[in-house]
């Protein structure tokens, strides 16, 4: 995954074992080491009832007791998270003021992510399972991260989930450049390289580039057409000539003479072991 940031004087493609999110930290705590993380896909706030209800309060004492009970309930929920060793919470919804108050009291860092894609990405990188309700997750559902901190990359404030272990499920390449166009070009180049590696890992069969494959196909089809009797040989030869379009277009785009390039490439592919010769633009 790649993320962009402007503001540097030059181009700096930085590789880091992190997941970065362009958002802020809700709590007063902005850095946690050896973080045990609970991820919630729901809002980090007190739950609401499914049906409407009416509470009849007759005097000020009942109103005071009602507020105290609500605060006590929230405090117990946050305390249960702290007792489970959780010191960082990632929420996929809004964060309530009272919940945030008790999170600061128990030294729990709170990060809010409104994007479901970012939430799934964080869960994969830290090995956590997103909880649909505000409950204490089991040890298997708690994620771990070496360091979670609020940082700045250029002029962008990000939350960094840094894994210092050798085995990591995800990495982020932070691209820094002076303009958006330069960073877009770098990102496209990185995407092409990453996709090429993915394809090679799935299928290790590779073909030579620079029009070497097309010229070899054209040569062998032409030979096959000459050995074929009847009118079919003309169709085979025309199909072979169609492969010549690729080196011609490549040569014309680079300012070379297409006919000379085509003749040199056919001459280079005379032997049975010369199938890897392509067009050298340099």
C-alpha positions in Angstrom: 0.0 0.0 0.0 1.3 3.5 -0.8 0.5 6.9 0.6 1.5 10.3 -0.6 2.7 13.4 1.1 3.8 16.7 -0.3 6.3 19.2 1.1 9.8 17.7 0.7 12.3 19.5 -1.5 13.0 16.4 -3.6 11.7 12.9 -4.3 11.9 10.5 -1.4 10.4 7.0 -1.7 10.5 5.8 1.9 9.9 2.1 2.7 8.6 1.5 6.2 6.9 -1.4 8.0 3.9 0.6 9.0 0.3 1.3 8.3 -0.5 5.0 8.1 -3.8 6.6 8.4 -4.6 10.3 7.6 -6.5 11.0 10.7 -5.9 12.2 14.2 -5.8 10.7 17.7 -8.9 11.3 19.7 -7.3 10.8 23.2 -4.7 12.8 25.0 -2.2 9.9 24.6 -0.4 10.1 21.2 2.2 7.3 21.5 2.0 3.7 22.9 4.7 1.1 22.8 4.0 -2.7 22.8 0.4 -1.9 22.1 -2.4 -4.4 22.7 -5.1 -3.1 20.4 -8.9 -3.7 20.4 -10.6 -2.9 17.1 -14.3 -1.9 17.1 -16.3 -1.5 13.9 -19.0 0.2 15.9 -18.9 3.7 17.6 -16.8 3.9 20.7 -19.7 5.2 22.8 -22.4 4.1 25.1 -25.0 1.9 23.3 -28.5 3.0 22.5 -31.6 0.8 23.0 -33.3 -0.7 20.0 -36.7 0.7 21.1 -37.7 4.1 22.5 -38.2 4.3 26.2 -39.5 6.9 28.7 -37.8 7.6 32.0 -39.9 9.4 34.6 -37.7 11.5 37.0 -39.6 13.0 39.9 -36.9 14.9 41.7 -33.3 16.1 41.5 -32.0 13.1 43.4 -33.3 10.7 40.8 -31.7 12.8 38.0 -28.4 12.8 39.9 -28.5 9.0 40.4 -29.4 8.4 36.8 -26.3 10.3 35.6 -24.1 8.5 38.1 -25.3 5.1 37.0 -24.6 5.9 33.4 -21.1 7.1 34.2 -20.4 4.1 36.3 -21.5 1.8 33.5 -19.1 3.4 31.0 -16.3 3.5 33.6 -16.7 -0.3 34.2 -16.6 -1.0 30.4 -13.4 1.0 29.9 -11.9 -0.5 33.1 -12.6 -4.0 31.8 -10.7 -3.2 28.6 -7.7 -1.9 30.7 -7.8 -5.0 32.9 -7.5 -7.1 29.8 -4.2 -5.3 29.0 -5.6 -3.2 26.2 -3.8 0.2 25.9 -5.0 1.2 22.4 -8.5 1.2 20.9 -9.3 1.7 17.2 -12.9 2.7 16.5 -14.8 2.6 13.2 -17.3 5.2 14.4 -17.7 8.3 16.5 -16.1 8.5 20.0 -18.3 9.7 22.8 -17.0 12.5 25.1 -17.7 10.5 28.3 -16.0 7.3 26.9 -13.0 9.4 25.8 -12.8 10.9 29.4 -12.5 7.4 31.0 -10.1 6.3 28.2 -7.8 9.1 29.2 -8.2 8.1 32.8 -7.1 4.6 32.2 -4.3 5.6 29.8 -5.9 4.1 26.7 -5.0 5.6 23.3 -8.1 6.1 21.0 -7.8 6.2 17.2 -10.9 6.9 15.0 -11.0 5.5 11.5 -14.2 6.2 9.5 -13.1 4.1 6.5 -14.0 0.4 6.5 -11.1 -0.2 4.1 -8.7 1.4 6.5 -10.2 -0.6 9.4 -9.7 -3.9 7.6 -6.2 -2.9 6.6 -5.3 -2.2 10.2 -6.8 -5.5 11.4 -4.7 -7.4 8.9 -1.5 -5.6 9.8 -1.8 -6.1 13.6 -3.6 -9.5 13.6 -6.8 -8.2 15.3 -10.5 -9.1 14.8 -13.0 -6.2 14.6 -15.7 -6.3 17.2 -19.2 -5.3 16.2 -20.2 -4.4 19.8 -18.4 -2.6 22.7 -17.3 -5.8 24.5 -13.9 -7.0 25.8 -12.3 -9.0 23.0 -10.7 -12.4 23.7 -6.9 -12.8 23.7 -7.1 -14.2 20.2 -9.0 -11.2 18.9 -6.6 -8.6 20.4 -4.1 -7.2 18.0 -0.4 -6.4 18.8 1.8 -3.6 17.4 5.3 -2.6 18.4 4.5 1.1 18.4 1.5 3.2 17.7 2.2 6.9 17.4 1.0 10.2 16.0 3.5 11.6 13.5 3.8 14.1 10.7 4.9 13.2 7.1 5.4 16.4 5.3 2.4 18.5 6.0 0.1 15.5 6.7 -0.7 14.3 10.2 -0.8 10.5 10.3 -1.2 7.7 12.8 1.6 5.1 12.4 1.2 1.5 13.3 4.9 0.3 13.3 5.8 -3.4 13.5 9.4 -4.0 14.4 9.1 -7.7 14.1 10.6 -9.6 11.1 7.3 -11.1 10.1 4.7 -8.5 9.1 1.4 -8.9 7.2 1.5 -5.5 5.5 3.8 -2.7 4.6 3.3 0.9 3.5 5.5 2.8 1.1 5.4 6.6 1.9 6.0 8.6 -1.3 7.2 12.1 -0.8 7.7 14.7 -3.6 7.4 18.3 -4.4 4.3 18.1 -6.6 1.3 15.8 -6.9 2.2 14.9 -10.6 5.6 13.6 -9.6 4.2 11.5 -6.8 1.5 10.1 -9.1 4.2 9.0 -11.5 6.2 7.3 -8.7 3.0 5.6 -7.4 2.2 4.2 -10.9 5.7 2.9 -11.2 5.5 1.2 -7.8 2.1 -0.3 -8.6 3.5 -1.7 -11.9 6.5 -3.2 -10.1 4.4 -4.7 -7.3 1.9 -6.2 -9.7 4.7 -7.7 -11.7 6.1 -9.4 -8.6 2.6 -10.7 -7.7 2.2 -12.2 -11.2 5.6 -13.9 -11.0 4.8 -15.4 -7.7 1.5 -16.9 -9.1 3.0 -18.1 -12.4 6.8 -18.3 -12.8 6.6 -18.6 -16.6 8.0 -15.4 -18.1 8.5 -14.1 -21.6 11.2 -11.8 -22.9 10.1 -8.2 -23.4 11.2 -5.4 -25.8 9.3 -7.1 -28.7 11.5 -10.2 -28.6 8.5 -12.5 -28.2 6.6 -10.8 -31.0 9.5 -11.1 -33.5 10.1 -14.7 -32.6 6.4 -15.5 -33.1 6.4 -13.7 -36.4 9.5 -15.6 -37.6 8.2 -19.0 -36.6 4.8 -18.4 -38.1 6.3 -17.2 -41.3 8.4 -20.4 -41.5 5.2 -22.5 -40.7 3.3 -20.6 -43.5 6.0 -21.4 -46.1 5.7 -25.1 -45.2 1.9 -25.1 -45.5 0.4 -26.0 -48.8 -2.7 -24.4 -50.3 -4.3 -21.0 -49.8 -4.0 -21.2 -46.0 -0.3 -20.2 -46.2 -1.3 -16.6 -47.1 -3.5 -16.3 -44.0 -0.7 -17.6 -41.8 1.9 -15.3 -43.3 -0.4 -12.2 -42.9 -1.0 -13.2 -39.3 2.8 -13.4 -38.9 3.1 -9.9 -40.4 0.7 -8.6 -37.8 3.2 -9.2 -35.0 5.6 -6.8 -36.7 3.4 -3.9 -35.7 4.7 -4.0 -32.1 8.4 -3.4 -32.9 7.5 -0.9 -35.6 5.4 1.2 -33.2 8.0 1.0 -30.5 10.7 2.1 -33.0 8.7 5.0 -34.4 7.8 6.3 -30.9 11.5 6.4 -30.0 12.6 8.1 -33.3 14.2 5.1 -34.9 13.7 3.8 -38.4 11.1 1.0 -38.2 12.4 -1.0 -41.3 16.0 -1.0 -40.1 15.0 -2.1 -36.6 12.8 -4.8 -38.0 15.6 -6.1 -40.2 18.1 -6.1 -37.3 15.7 -8.0 -35.0 15.0 -10.7 -37.6 18.8 -11.0 -38.2 19.3 -11.4 -34.4 16.7 -14.2 -34.2 18.4 -16.5 -36.7 19.7 -19.1 -34.2 17.5 -21.3 -32.0 19.0 -19.8 -28.8 18.6 -16.2 -29.9 15.0 -15.9 -29.0 15.6 -13.4 -26.1 17.0 -10.5 -28.3 14.8 -7.4 -28.1 14.9 -3.8 -29.0 17.5 -1.8 -27.1 16.2 1.8 -26.9 19.4 3.1 -25.4 
